[in-house]
Amino acid sequence: QVQLVESGGGLVQPGGSLRLSCAASGSFFSINSMGWYRQAPGKELELVATIMDTGSTKYADSVKGRFTISRDNAKNTVYLQMNSLKPEDTAVYYCHTQYRNSEYTMANHWGQGTQVTVSS
């Protein structure tokens, strides 16, 4: 079983920056991917960014050029550096991981979410 501990959310003015962190711990063979999703009020959950164990990344078009995802494999931690934040980035941000829980099976796990509010 994996536990995900998120940190770094908060209130920031438009144009500001925040850095989210998500650390994975527990019992697992390896972590395949880690990433961030978000859900704004009244909207569906959407992908923000993901990073594979190879370092390959994927971003939502709405955050390309403003957000950067990175990963410390030794610490099983993923970071999301968010710059030039806009009010439309306001949402609950959820950490997600896909991990190998045995030699032959994969599993998914979600964090509890951290609120990001962009407002003047």
QUIQUI-V809757 format. One record per pair of residues at least 24 apart in sequence whose ideal C-beta (glycine too) atoms are under 10 Angstrom apart, sorted by the first residue. I is the first residue (numbers start at 1). J is the second residue. If there is no record, write none. Layout:
BEGIN
i,j
I,J
I,J
END
This chain:
BEGIN
i,j
1,25
1,26
1,27
1,28
1,99
1,101
1,107
1,109
2,26
2,27
2,28
2,31
2,76
2,97
2,98
2,99
2,101
2,107
2,108
2,109
2,110
2,111
3,27
3,109
3,111
4,34
4,76
4,77
4,78
4,94
4,95
4,96
4,97
4,109
4,110
4,111
4,112
5,77
5,95
5,111
5,112
6,36
6,78
6,80
6,93
6,94
6,95
6,110
6,111
6,112
6,113
6,114
7,95
7,111
7,114
8,79
8,80
8,81
8,82
8,93
8,114
8,116
9,91
9,92
9,93
9,113
9,114
9,115
9,116
9,117
10,114
10,115
10,116
10,117
11,90
11,115
11,116
11,117
11,118
11,119
12,82
12,85
12,89
12,90
12,116
12,117
12,118
12,119
12,120
13,85
13,87
13,118
13,119
13,120
14,84
14,85
14,86
14,87
14,88
14,89
14,118
14,119
14,120
15,83
15,84
15,85
15,86
15,118
15,120
16,82
16,83
16,84
16,85
16,118
16,120
17,66
17,81
17,82
17,83
17,84
17,85
18,67
18,80
18,81
18,82
18,83
18,85
18,89
18,93
18,114
18,116
18,117
18,118
19,68
19,70
19,79
19,80
19,81
19,82
19,83
20,48
20,67
20,69
20,78
20,79
20,80
20,81
20,82
20,93
20,95
20,111
20,114
20,116
21,72
21,75
21,77
21,78
21,79
21,80
21,95
21,114
22,71
22,76
22,77
22,78
22,79
22,80
22,93
22,94
22,95
22,96
22,97
22,111
22,114
23,72
23,75
23,76
23,77
23,78
23,79
23,95
23,111
24,75
24,76
24,77
24,78
24,95
24,97
24,99
24,109
24,111
25,75
25,76
25,77
26,76
26,99
26,101
26,109
27,99
27,101
28,76
28,97
28,99
28,100
28,101
28,102
28,106
28,107
28,109
29,99
29,100
29,101
29,102
29,103
29,104
29,105
29,106
30,73
30,76
30,99
30,100
30,101
30,106
31,71
31,73
31,76
31,78
31,97
31,98
31,99
31,100
31,109
32,97
32,98
32,99
32,100
32,106
32,107
32,108
33,58
33,71
33,78
33,96
33,97
33,98
33,99
33,106
33,108
34,69
34,71
34,73
34,76
34,77
34,78
34,79
34,80
34,95
34,96
34,97
34,98
34,99
35,59
35,69
35,71
35,78
35,80
35,94
35,95
35,96
35,97
35,98
36,60
36,63
36,67
36,69
36,78
36,79
36,80
36,82
36,93
36,94
36,95
36,96
36,111
36,114
37,91
37,92
37,93
37,94
37,95
37,96
37,110
37,111
37,113
38,63
38,80
38,89
38,90
38,91
38,92
38,93
38,94
38,113
38,114
38,116
39,91
39,92
39,93
39,94
39,113
40,88
40,89
40,90
40,91
40,92
40,116
41,90
41,91
41,92
43,91
45,91
45,92
45,94
45,96
45,110
46,91
47,96
48,80
48,82
48,89
48,91
48,93
48,94
48,96
49,78
49,80
49,81
49,82
50,78
50,96
50,97
50,98
51,78
51,79
51,80
52,98
53,98
53,99
53,100
62,86
62,88
62,89
63,89
80,116
82,116
82,118
85,116
85,117
85,118
85,119
86,118
87,117
87,118
87,119
87,120
88,118
89,116
89,117
89,118
90,115
90,116
90,117
90,118
90,119
91,115
91,116
91,117
91,118
92,116
92,117
END
